[in-house]
């Protein structure tokens, strides 16, 4: 197992302004996001995508270099899954858009009676050459539109030639052995049994030996925490084991018959929400663990628990697929009525207020401590009598007879920007024990990297050489791809000049560095109005940096995205706006339209998440 260790002593608390981390997300909660509003602001990762294995088999796509620009333009017009509907460009701060006026003029001209050809003063005779040109143009446009439709499903950038793409995808297929790579985060209220649930499932899958588990049981009994033995599989630090809660994000890797899973175990306590956000930015899908015991579910959901905040955070960060593991069902005697009661309350919240779609939700009853219905289907008759394949439920989010591992295998594969310049977000740094090199832990967000490649770490501008690539400091890899969580062993880099939140980049395409950006945000949990100079904590991947909202550029209509007011004086709950953010020091960022994986951010104030947004403009770049 590996962990995002805080060896650099980076403060993970939002206490720059004397804020109180004990404040809950649901205190003063007065705004509920409607499904229509949420669809407009949330990024839909899984819309119209195709797995890499299917792409390799599909040899019908042929790209022409002369059509690249036109194909890119058509792709941008057709792709409708941007958060905040960015591709539609619905507003112009200085003038009204010209496109609608042209369309209106066209409609008016079509409604008028047609003028005879004899009355047209500049009509040109139709020659065979003109007809042939028109026919060729129409054929070319139809081919481009067909290629565009196929490329929009595959999400592969048409900027590289087909031979290079085929070679890259072949290497990726060999790297994954035909399996889908998935980064999965486990979230939920504190004491819902997240670590115990996943630790027991890992043991059942053979990821933990009997000898290790026996040692965990003995050590936990000595501390008077015998029920925490499975949780110690992921909770490795002394502080976590003594307190009995997860503090930092733990990470491990396991494989199923269909998928390669990078598992992230996030803390559930409200004091460690910044750590949870760091883990959620690296995830593709999530498992929300619910404590089904009477009174415990209500505490986590109704009375200001973290179930609501965690659900909203992962959705705001682009996670569209959610497995709801209703845990500790053995303590409820596997009651069907209790399971359906939890499903009714939680599904209404997730669909109507957070914005998840019902087909993207999966509810599954289980018991982490007893190990029932985790990697194998439950054999207890109290559960199988009502939770089986023959039983039909009213909701599409309940599919009888599935275990937790079955639900994980049903998660749809995610898009991977393997053909873009290399981007690697650093989540941990430590000195290598065997050599003088340093080890950098993180996730490859885009592109590819091989052993022996030269890299540059920004914003420090530290150049280095990749000596080796490994997973959990054990398995050595010749190459890593977008979506992989790996450890890079790097030479010629000073550990004192780099920190968590920096990025490793390709030397030929360095990531922009800036201290001022513009973004489109949605505000959802404000206690006081936002004005110019409003202090915030800017969360971006593994980084959390003190910042302020320098300027309120414009307020937008939530449904259409058009400008409602230029330079508003204040912003309140539920408002959508474009704001300019000034950071205390330069950081590395990417525009959402260029890198969707790197274009989202969260804003927190006084220990509470107040906004989610996208980076739309880099106002001032810093020279590297």
C-alpha positions as CSV (number, residue, x, y, z in Angstrom):
1,X,0.0,0.0,0.0
2,X,1.2,3.6,-0.5
3,X,0.0,6.8,1.0
4,X,0.1,10.5,0.3
5,X,2.6,11.2,3.0
6,X,2.9,14.7,4.3
7,X,6.7,14.6,4.7
8,X,7.1,18.2,3.5
9,X,5.0,19.3,6.5
10,X,2.5,21.1,4.3
11,X,-0.5,22.4,6.2
12,X,-3.6,20.8,4.9
13,X,-6.0,22.9,7.0
14,X,-7.8,26.0,5.7
15,X,-6.7,28.1,8.6
16,X,-5.2,31.1,6.8
17,X,-8.0,33.3,7.9
18,X,-8.7,31.9,11.4
19,X,-11.4,29.7,10.1
20,X,-13.1,27.0,12.1
21,X,-12.7,23.5,10.6
22,X,-15.4,22.1,12.9
23,X,-18.0,23.9,10.9
24,X,-20.1,21.5,8.9
25,X,-21.1,21.7,5.3
26,X,-24.8,21.6,6.2
27,X,-24.8,24.4,8.7
28,X,-26.7,27.4,7.2
29,X,-27.4,25.2,4.2
30,X,-30.1,27.0,2.3
31,X,-29.4,26.3,-1.4
32,X,-30.3,23.1,-3.3
33,X,-29.1,22.6,-6.8
34,X,-31.8,21.5,-9.2
35,X,-31.1,18.7,-11.8
36,X,-31.4,21.2,-14.7
37,X,-28.9,23.5,-13.1
38,X,-26.5,20.6,-12.2
39,X,-26.5,19.2,-15.7
40,X,-25.4,22.6,-16.9
41,X,-22.5,22.9,-14.4
42,X,-21.3,19.3,-14.1
43,X,-18.9,17.6,-16.5
44,X,-20.2,14.4,-18.0
45,X,-17.2,12.1,-18.4
46,X,-18.9,9.1,-19.8
47,X,-21.0,10.6,-22.6
48,X,-20.4,9.1,-25.9
49,X,-17.1,7.3,-25.1
50,X,-15.5,4.2,-26.4
51,X,-13.0,1.9,-24.8
52,X,-9.4,1.7,-26.1
53,X,-9.8,-1.9,-27.0
54,X,-12.7,-1.1,-29.3
55,X,-10.7,1.7,-30.9
56,X,-7.9,-0.7,-31.7
57,X,-10.3,-3.0,-33.5
58,X,-11.9,-0.1,-35.4
59,X,-9.8,0.4,-38.5
60,X,-12.4,2.5,-40.4
61,X,-11.1,5.9,-39.1
62,X,-8.8,7.6,-41.6
63,X,-7.7,11.1,-41.0
64,X,-6.5,13.6,-43.6
65,X,-4.0,16.2,-42.6
66,X,-5.8,18.8,-44.7
67,X,-9.0,18.3,-42.7
68,X,-7.5,18.6,-39.2
69,X,-8.4,22.2,-38.6
70,X,-12.0,21.8,-39.9
71,X,-12.4,18.6,-37.9
72,X,-11.2,20.3,-34.7
73,X,-13.7,23.1,-35.3
74,X,-16.6,20.7,-35.9
75,X,-15.6,18.6,-32.8
76,X,-15.7,21.7,-30.6
77,X,-19.1,22.6,-32.0
78,X,-20.5,19.1,-31.5
79,X,-19.1,18.3,-28.1
80,X,-21.8,19.2,-25.5
81,X,-20.5,17.7,-22.3
82,X,-18.5,20.7,-21.1
83,X,-19.3,21.8,-17.6
84,X,-21.1,25.2,-17.8
85,X,-21.7,24.6,-21.5
86,X,-18.4,26.3,-22.4
87,X,-18.2,25.2,-26.0
88,X,-21.4,27.1,-26.9
89,X,-19.7,30.5,-26.1
90,X,-23.1,31.9,-25.1
91,X,-21.9,35.3,-24.1
92,X,-19.7,38.2,-25.1
93,X,-18.8,40.8,-22.5
94,X,-18.5,43.7,-25.0
95,X,-21.1,43.0,-27.6
96,X,-23.9,40.6,-28.5
97,X,-23.0,37.5,-30.4
98,X,-23.3,37.8,-34.1
99,X,-24.2,34.2,-34.8
100,X,-27.9,34.4,-33.7
101,X,-28.4,37.5,-35.8
102,X,-27.1,35.7,-38.9
103,X,-29.4,32.8,-38.2
104,X,-32.4,35.1,-37.7
105,X,-31.7,36.8,-40.9
106,X,-31.5,33.5,-42.6
107,X,-34.9,32.4,-41.2
108,X,-36.4,35.7,-42.3
109,X,-35.1,35.3,-45.8
110,X,-36.4,31.7,-45.9
111,X,-39.9,32.9,-44.9
112,X,-40.0,35.5,-47.7
113,X,-41.1,34.5,-51.2
114,X,-38.2,33.5,-53.4
115,X,-37.1,36.0,-56.0
116,X,-37.1,34.8,-59.7
117,X,-33.7,34.2,-61.1
118,X,-34.4,36.7,-63.8
119,X,-34.6,39.5,-61.2
120,X,-31.3,38.7,-59.6
121,X,-28.6,41.0,-60.9
122,X,-25.6,39.0,-59.9
123,X,-26.6,35.4,-60.6
124,X,-23.9,33.2,-62.1
125,X,-24.6,30.4,-64.6
126,X,-24.2,26.9,-63.3
127,X,-21.5,25.2,-65.3
128,X,-20.4,21.6,-65.2
129,X,-17.1,22.7,-63.4
130,X,-19.1,24.5,-60.7
131,X,-21.4,21.6,-60.2
132,X,-18.4,19.2,-59.9
133,X,-16.8,21.5,-57.3
134,X,-20.0,21.7,-55.3
135,X,-20.4,17.9,-55.4
136,X,-16.8,17.4,-54.3
137,X,-17.2,19.9,-51.4
138,X,-20.4,18.2,-50.2
139,X,-18.7,14.8,-50.3
140,X,-15.7,16.2,-48.4
141,X,-17.9,17.7,-45.8
142,X,-19.9,14.5,-45.3
143,X,-16.6,12.6,-44.8
144,X,-15.4,15.2,-42.3
145,X,-18.7,15.1,-40.4
146,X,-18.5,11.3,-40.3
147,X,-14.9,11.3,-39.0
148,X,-15.9,14.0,-36.5
149,X,-18.7,11.9,-35.1
150,X,-16.4,8.9,-34.7
151,X,-13.6,11.0,-33.1
152,X,-16.1,12.7,-30.7
153,X,-17.0,9.3,-29.4
154,X,-13.4,8.3,-29.0
155,X,-12.1,11.5,-27.5
156,X,-8.8,11.2,-29.3
157,X,-7.1,14.4,-30.4
158,X,-6.8,14.6,-34.2
159,X,-3.4,16.5,-33.9
160,X,-1.1,13.5,-34.4
161,X,-0.9,11.3,-37.5
162,X,-2.7,8.0,-37.7
163,X,0.4,5.9,-37.6
164,X,1.7,7.5,-34.4
165,X,-1.8,7.1,-32.8
166,X,-2.0,3.4,-33.8
167,X,1.4,2.8,-32.3
168,X,0.5,4.6,-29.1
169,X,-2.7,2.8,-28.7
170,X,-1.0,-0.6,-29.3
171,X,1.4,0.2,-26.5
172,X,-1.4,1.2,-24.3
173,X,-3.2,-2.0,-25.0
174,X,-0.1,-4.0,-24.1
175,X,0.3,-1.9,-21.0
176,X,-3.2,-2.6,-19.7
177,X,-3.5,-6.2,-21.1
178,X,-6.8,-5.1,-22.6
179,X,-8.3,-4.1,-19.2
180,X,-9.8,-0.7,-18.4
181,X,-7.9,1.4,-15.9
182,X,-10.1,3.0,-13.2
183,X,-9.2,5.3,-10.3
184,X,-11.8,4.6,-7.6
185,X,-12.2,6.6,-4.4
186,X,-14.1,5.5,-1.3
187,X,-16.0,8.3,0.5
188,X,-18.6,8.6,3.2
189,X,-19.3,9.9,6.7
190,X,-16.9,9.1,9.5
191,X,-17.3,5.7,11.1
192,X,-19.4,4.4,8.2
193,X,-16.8,1.5,7.8
194,X,-15.0,2.6,4.7
195,X,-11.5,1.2,5.5
196,X,-12.9,-2.0,7.0
197,X,-15.1,-2.6,4.0
198,X,-12.3,-2.2,1.5
199,X,-9.7,-3.9,3.6
200,X,-11.8,-7.0,3.9
201,X,-12.5,-7.0,0.2
202,X,-8.8,-6.8,-0.5
203,X,-8.2,-9.7,1.8
204,X,-10.8,-11.8,0.0
205,X,-9.2,-11.0,-3.3
206,X,-5.8,-12.2,-2.1
207,X,-4.2,-8.8,-1.9
208,X,-3.5,-9.3,1.9
209,X,-1.9,-12.5,3.1
210,X,-3.1,-14.5,6.1
211,X,0.1,-13.8,7.9
212,X,-0.4,-10.0,7.6
213,X,-4.0,-10.2,8.7
214,X,-3.1,-12.3,11.7
215,X,-0.5,-9.7,12.7
216,X,-3.1,-6.9,12.3
217,X,-5.6,-8.8,14.5
218,X,-3.0,-9.4,17.3
219,X,-1.9,-5.7,17.2
220,X,-5.4,-4.3,17.2
221,X,-6.4,-6.6,20.1
222,X,-3.5,-5.2,22.2
223,X,-4.8,-1.7,21.6
224,X,-8.4,-2.7,22.4
225,X,-9.6,-2.2,18.8
226,X,-10.1,-5.8,17.6
227,X,-12.8,-4.8,15.1
228,X,-10.3,-2.5,13.3
229,X,-8.0,-5.3,12.0
230,X,-9.3,-5.1,8.4
231,X,-9.2,-1.2,8.5
232,X,-5.5,-1.5,9.3
233,X,-4.9,-2.8,5.8
234,X,-5.3,0.8,4.6
235,X,-4.8,2.8,7.8
236,X,-1.1,2.3,8.2
237,X,0.1,5.3,10.3
238,X,0.3,5.1,14.1
239,X,-1.9,8.2,14.5
240,X,-4.7,6.7,12.4
241,X,-4.6,3.4,14.2
242,X,-4.6,4.9,17.7
243,X,-7.4,7.4,16.9
244,X,-9.4,4.8,14.8
245,X,-10.0,7.2,11.9
246,X,-8.5,7.8,8.5
247,X,-6.6,11.0,8.3
248,X,-4.7,10.9,5.0
249,X,-5.5,9.4,1.6
250,X,-4.3,5.8,1.3
251,X,-3.7,4.2,-2.1
252,X,-3.4,0.7,-3.4
253,X,-3.8,-1.2,-6.6
254,X,-5.6,-4.4,-7.5
255,X,-7.0,-6.1,-10.6
256,X,-10.2,-7.8,-11.5
257,X,-11.1,-9.9,-14.5
258,X,-12.1,-6.7,-16.4
259,X,-10.3,-3.7,-14.7
260,X,-7.1,-2.4,-13.2
261,X,-8.2,-0.5,-10.1
262,X,-6.3,2.2,-8.3
263,X,-8.1,2.4,-5.0
264,X,-8.1,5.6,-2.9
265,X,-9.3,5.5,0.7
266,X,-10.4,9.0,1.7
267,X,-10.9,10.4,5.3
268,X,-14.5,10.9,6.4
269,X,-14.0,13.4,9.2
270,X,-15.0,17.0,8.5
271,X,-11.6,18.3,9.7
272,X,-9.9,16.4,6.8
273,X,-12.0,17.6,3.9
274,X,-9.0,19.1,2.2
275,X,-7.4,15.7,2.1
276,X,-10.6,14.2,0.7
277,X,-10.6,16.8,-2.1
278,X,-7.0,15.9,-3.0
279,X,-8.0,12.3,-3.4
280,X,-11.2,13.1,-5.3
281,X,-9.3,15.1,-7.9
282,X,-7.5,11.9,-8.9
283,X,-10.6,9.7,-9.1
284,X,-12.8,8.6,-12.0
285,X,-15.6,7.0,-10.0
286,X,-16.6,6.7,-6.3
287,X,-18.0,4.3,-3.7
288,X,-20.2,6.1,-1.2
289,X,-20.3,4.0,2.0
290,X,-23.4,4.3,4.2
291,X,-23.9,3.1,7.7
292,X,-27.3,1.4,7.7
293,X,-27.7,1.2,11.5
294,X,-30.7,3.0,12.7
295,X,-29.7,6.5,13.9
296,X,-26.2,6.3,12.3
297,X,-27.5,6.9,8.7
298,X,-29.6,9.8,9.9
299,X,-26.6,11.3,11.7
300,X,-24.4,11.1,8.6
301,X,-27.1,12.3,6.2
302,X,-29.8,14.4,8.0
303,X,-27.9,16.0,10.9
304,X,-25.0,17.7,9.2
305,X,-22.9,14.7,8.4
306,X,-20.4,14.4,5.6
307,X,-22.6,12.3,3.3
308,X,-24.1,15.3,1.6
309,X,-20.8,17.3,1.3
310,X,-18.8,14.3,-0.1
311,X,-21.5,13.6,-2.7
312,X,-21.6,17.2,-3.9
313,X,-17.8,17.4,-4.0
314,X,-17.2,14.4,-6.1
315,X,-19.9,15.5,-8.6
316,X,-18.4,18.9,-8.8
317,X,-15.0,17.4,-9.5
318,X,-16.4,15.5,-12.6
319,X,-17.2,12.1,-11.1
320,X,-20.4,10.9,-12.7
321,X,-20.6,7.2,-11.6
322,X,-21.4,6.4,-8.0
323,X,-21.7,3.0,-6.1
324,X,-23.6,3.4,-2.9
325,X,-22.5,0.6,-0.5
326,X,-25.1,0.2,2.2
327,X,-22.8,-1.2,4.9
328,X,-23.4,-2.9,8.2
329,X,-26.7,-4.5,7.0
330,X,-26.0,-7.5,9.2
331,X,-26.7,-5.3,12.2
332,X,-30.1,-4.5,10.7
333,X,-30.8,-8.3,10.2
334,X,-30.5,-7.7,6.4
335,X,-33.8,-5.8,6.5
336,X,-35.3,-5.1,3.0
337,X,-37.5,-2.3,4.4
338,X,-34.4,-0.5,5.9
339,X,-32.5,-0.9,2.7
340,X,-35.3,0.6,0.6
341,X,-35.8,3.4,3.1
342,X,-32.2,4.4,2.8
343,X,-32.4,4.1,-1.0
344,X,-35.4,6.3,-1.2
345,X,-33.9,9.2,0.9
346,X,-30.5,9.0,-0.6
347,X,-31.5,8.6,-4.3
348,X,-33.8,11.6,-4.1
349,X,-30.9,13.7,-2.8
350,X,-28.3,12.4,-5.3
351,X,-30.6,12.7,-8.3
352,X,-32.6,15.9,-7.6
353,X,-30.2,18.0,-5.7
354,X,-26.7,16.8,-6.6
355,X,-27.4,15.9,-10.2
356,X,-26.5,12.2,-10.7
357,X,-28.4,10.3,-13.2
358,X,-30.3,7.2,-12.0
359,X,-28.6,4.7,-14.4
360,X,-25.2,5.9,-13.1
361,X,-26.1,5.0,-9.5
362,X,-25.8,1.5,-8.1
363,X,-27.1,0.6,-4.6
364,X,-25.7,-2.6,-3.0
365,X,-26.3,-4.1,0.5
366,X,-23.2,-5.5,2.2
367,X,-21.3,-6.0,5.5
368,X,-17.6,-5.0,5.7
369,X,-16.9,-6.6,9.0
370,X,-18.5,-10.0,8.2
371,X,-17.3,-9.9,4.5
372,X,-20.8,-10.5,3.1
373,X,-21.6,-9.5,-0.5
374,X,-18.2,-8.0,-1.2
375,X,-16.1,-10.0,-3.7
376,X,-18.6,-12.9,-3.7
377,X,-22.4,-13.0,-3.6
378,X,-23.9,-13.3,-0.2
379,X,-25.1,-16.7,0.9
380,X,-27.2,-15.6,3.8
381,X,-30.8,-16.4,3.1
382,X,-32.0,-13.3,5.0
383,X,-30.5,-11.3,2.1
384,X,-30.9,-13.6,-0.9
385,X,-34.7,-14.0,-0.2
386,X,-35.3,-10.5,-1.4
387,X,-31.9,-9.4,-3.1
388,X,-31.5,-11.8,-6.0
389,X,-31.5,-11.7,-9.8
390,X,-35.1,-12.7,-10.1
391,X,-36.3,-9.8,-8.0
392,X,-37.2,-6.7,-9.8
393,X,-37.1,-3.3,-8.1
394,X,-38.9,-0.1,-9.0
395,X,-35.6,1.8,-9.4
396,X,-32.9,1.3,-12.1
397,X,-30.2,2.0,-9.5
398,X,-30.9,-1.4,-7.7
399,X,-29.9,-4.5,-9.6
400,X,-30.6,-7.6,-7.5
401,X,-28.0,-10.3,-6.9
402,X,-24.9,-8.1,-7.5
403,X,-21.9,-8.0,-5.1
404,X,-19.8,-4.9,-4.5
405,X,-17.1,-6.3,-6.9
406,X,-19.7,-6.9,-9.6
407,X,-20.8,-3.3,-9.3
408,X,-17.2,-2.2,-9.7
409,X,-16.8,-4.3,-12.8
410,X,-19.9,-2.6,-14.3
411,X,-18.4,0.9,-14.0
412,X,-17.9,2.4,-17.5
413,X,-14.3,3.1,-18.7
414,X,-13.0,6.7,-18.7
415,X,-11.4,8.7,-21.4
416,X,-7.6,9.0,-21.4
417,X,-5.7,11.8,-23.0
418,X,-2.7,9.6,-23.9
419,X,-1.9,11.6,-27.0
420,X,-1.4,15.0,-25.3
421,X,1.8,16.4,-23.8
422,X,2.9,14.7,-20.6
423,X,1.4,16.1,-17.3
424,X,2.0,14.5,-13.9
425,X,0.6,15.9,-10.7
426,X,2.9,15.4,-7.6
427,X,1.2,14.2,-4.4
428,X,4.2,13.0,-2.4
429,X,8.0,13.4,-2.4
430,X,10.6,11.5,-0.5
431,X,14.3,10.5,-0.7
432,X,15.0,7.2,-2.2
433,X,16.5,4.8,0.4
434,X,18.8,3.0,-2.0
435,X,20.1,5.8,-4.2
436,X,20.7,9.5,-4.1
437,X,17.7,10.1,-6.3
438,X,14.3,11.3,-5.2
439,X,11.0,9.5,-5.6
440,X,8.0,11.4,-6.8
441,X,4.5,9.9,-6.2
442,X,1.5,11.1,-8.2
443,X,-0.9,10.5,-11.0
444,X,-0.2,10.8,-14.8
445,X,-3.0,13.1,-15.9
446,X,-2.1,13.2,-19.6
447,X,0.4,11.8,-22.1
448,X,3.0,9.1,-21.7
449,X,6.5,8.8,-20.0
450,X,9.3,6.2,-20.5
451,X,12.4,5.4,-18.6
452,X,15.2,7.6,-19.6
453,X,13.0,10.5,-20.6
454,X,14.1,14.0,-19.7
455,X,11.5,16.0,-17.6
456,X,11.0,19.4,-16.1
457,X,9.3,20.2,-12.8
458,X,7.3,23.4,-12.8
459,X,7.0,26.1,-11.4
460,X,10.5,25.4,-9.9
461,X,12.0,24.7,-13.4
462,X,14.0,21.7,-12.1
463,X,15.2,19.5,-14.9
464,X,15.8,15.8,-14.3
465,X,16.1,12.4,-15.7
466,X,13.6,9.5,-15.1
467,X,15.6,6.5,-13.9
468,X,12.7,4.2,-13.2
469,X,8.9,4.0,-13.0
470,X,7.2,1.8,-10.4
471,X,3.8,1.1,-8.7
472,X,3.9,1.1,-4.9
473,X,7.7,1.0,-5.0
474,X,7.5,-2.7,-6.1
475,X,6.4,-3.4,-9.7
476,X,8.8,-1.7,-12.2
477,X,7.2,-0.4,-15.5
478,X,9.0,0.5,-18.7
479,X,6.3,3.2,-19.5
480,X,3.3,4.9,-17.9
481,X,0.2,6.3,-19.5
482,X,-2.5,8.8,-18.6
483,X,-4.6,7.5,-15.7
484,X,-1.7,5.6,-14.0
485,X,-0.8,6.3,-10.4
486,X,2.9,5.6,-10.2
487,X,6.2,6.5,-8.5
488,X,8.9,8.2,-10.5
489,X,12.6,7.7,-9.5
490,X,14.2,10.9,-10.7
491,X,17.9,12.0,-10.8
492,X,19.5,15.5,-10.9
493,X,16.6,17.2,-9.0
494,X,16.9,19.1,-5.7
495,X,14.2,18.0,-3.3
496,X,14.3,21.4,-1.5
497,X,13.1,23.2,-4.7
498,X,10.0,21.1,-5.4
499,X,6.8,20.6,-3.4
500,X,3.5,18.8,-3.4
501,X,1.2,20.3,-6.0
502,X,4.0,20.9,-8.6
503,X,3.8,19.2,-12.0
504,X,6.2,17.1,-14.0
505,X,6.0,18.0,-17.7
506,X,7.5,17.2,-21.0
507,X,10.5,19.4,-21.8
508,X,9.0,20.2,-25.2
509,X,5.7,21.4,-23.8
510,X,5.9,23.1,-20.4
511,X,2.8,23.7,-18.3
512,X,1.7,27.4,-18.0
513,X,2.6,29.1,-14.7
514,X,0.5,32.0,-13.4
515,X,-0.7,33.7,-10.3
516,X,-3.9,35.1,-11.8
517,X,-6.7,33.2,-13.6
518,X,-10.3,33.7,-14.7
519,X,-12.9,31.0,-14.1
520,X,-16.6,30.2,-14.3
521,X,-18.0,29.2,-10.9
522,X,-21.2,28.2,-9.2
523,X,-21.7,29.3,-5.6
524,X,-23.7,26.9,-3.4
525,X,-23.0,27.3,0.3
526,X,-22.3,30.9,1.2
527,X,-22.7,32.4,4.7
528,X,-21.8,35.9,3.5
529,X,-21.9,37.5,0.1
530,X,-18.8,37.5,-2.2
531,X,-17.3,40.8,-3.1
532,X,-14.0,42.0,-4.6
533,X,-11.1,40.9,-2.5
534,X,-13.0,38.0,-0.9
535,X,-10.4,35.6,0.7
536,X,-10.5,32.0,-0.3
537,X,-8.5,28.8,-0.3
538,X,-7.9,27.6,-3.9
539,X,-8.0,23.8,-4.3
540,X,-6.4,22.5,-7.5
541,X,-5.4,18.8,-7.7
542,X,-3.0,18.1,-4.8
543,X,-2.5,21.8,-4.2
544,X,-4.3,24.1,-1.8
545,X,-3.2,27.7,-2.0
546,X,-4.4,30.9,-0.3
547,X,-6.0,33.3,-2.8
548,X,-8.6,36.0,-3.2
549,X,-11.3,36.9,-5.7
550,X,-9.7,39.9,-7.2
551,X,-12.6,40.9,-9.6
552,X,-16.2,40.0,-10.2
553,X,-16.2,40.1,-14.0
554,X,-19.8,39.2,-14.8
555,X,-22.8,37.4,-13.4
556,X,-24.3,34.7,-15.7
557,X,-27.7,33.3,-16.2
558,X,-27.8,29.8,-14.8
559,X,-29.9,28.3,-17.6
560,X,-28.5,30.0,-20.7
561,X,-25.0,31.1,-19.6
562,X,-25.6,34.6,-20.9
563,X,-24.3,37.7,-19.1
564,X,-26.9,39.1,-16.7
565,X,-24.8,41.8,-15.2
566,X,-21.3,43.2,-15.9
567,X,-19.1,43.9,-12.9
568,X,-21.6,42.9,-10.2
569,X,-20.9,44.3,-6.8
570,X,-21.8,41.1,-4.9
571,X,-22.5,37.4,-5.5
572,X,-24.8,35.3,-3.4
573,X,-25.9,31.6,-3.0
574,X,-26.8,30.0,-6.3
575,X,-25.2,32.6,-8.5
576,X,-23.1,31.7,-11.5
577,X,-20.4,34.1,-12.5
578,X,-17.0,34.7,-14.1
579,X,-14.5,35.8,-11.6
580,X,-10.8,36.7,-11.6
581,X,-8.7,34.9,-8.9
582,X,-5.4,36.2,-7.6
583,X,-3.2,33.6,-6.0
584,X,-0.6,34.3,-3.3
585,X,2.1,32.6,-5.4
586,X,2.4,31.3,-8.9
587,X,1.1,27.8,-9.6
588,X,0.8,25.5,-12.7
589,X,-2.7,25.4,-14.3
590,X,-4.3,24.3,-17.6
591,X,-7.4,25.6,-19.3
592,X,-10.4,23.3,-19.1
593,X,-10.9,23.4,-22.9
594,X,-7.4,22.0,-23.4
595,X,-7.2,19.5,-20.5
596,X,-10.5,18.6,-18.9
597,X,-8.6,16.6,-16.3
598,X,-6.8,19.7,-15.2
599,X,-9.3,22.4,-15.7
600,X,-11.5,22.1,-12.6
601,X,-11.0,23.7,-9.1
602,X,-12.8,24.1,-5.8
603,X,-13.0,27.2,-3.5
604,X,-13.3,27.0,0.2
605,X,-13.8,29.6,2.9
606,X,-14.0,29.3,6.7
607,X,-13.7,25.5,6.5
608,X,-16.6,25.1,4.1
609,X,-16.6,24.4,0.3
610,X,-18.4,27.4,-1.3
611,X,-17.9,27.0,-5.0
612,X,-16.8,24.8,-7.9
613,X,-15.5,26.1,-11.2
614,X,-13.5,25.8,-14.4
615,X,-10.4,27.7,-15.6
616,X,-11.4,29.6,-18.7
617,X,-8.5,32.1,-19.0
618,X,-4.9,32.5,-17.8
619,X,-4.8,36.3,-17.3
620,X,-1.1,36.7,-16.7
621,X,1.6,34.0,-17.4
622,X,4.7,33.9,-15.3
623,X,8.0,33.4,-17.2
624,X,9.5,30.0,-16.5
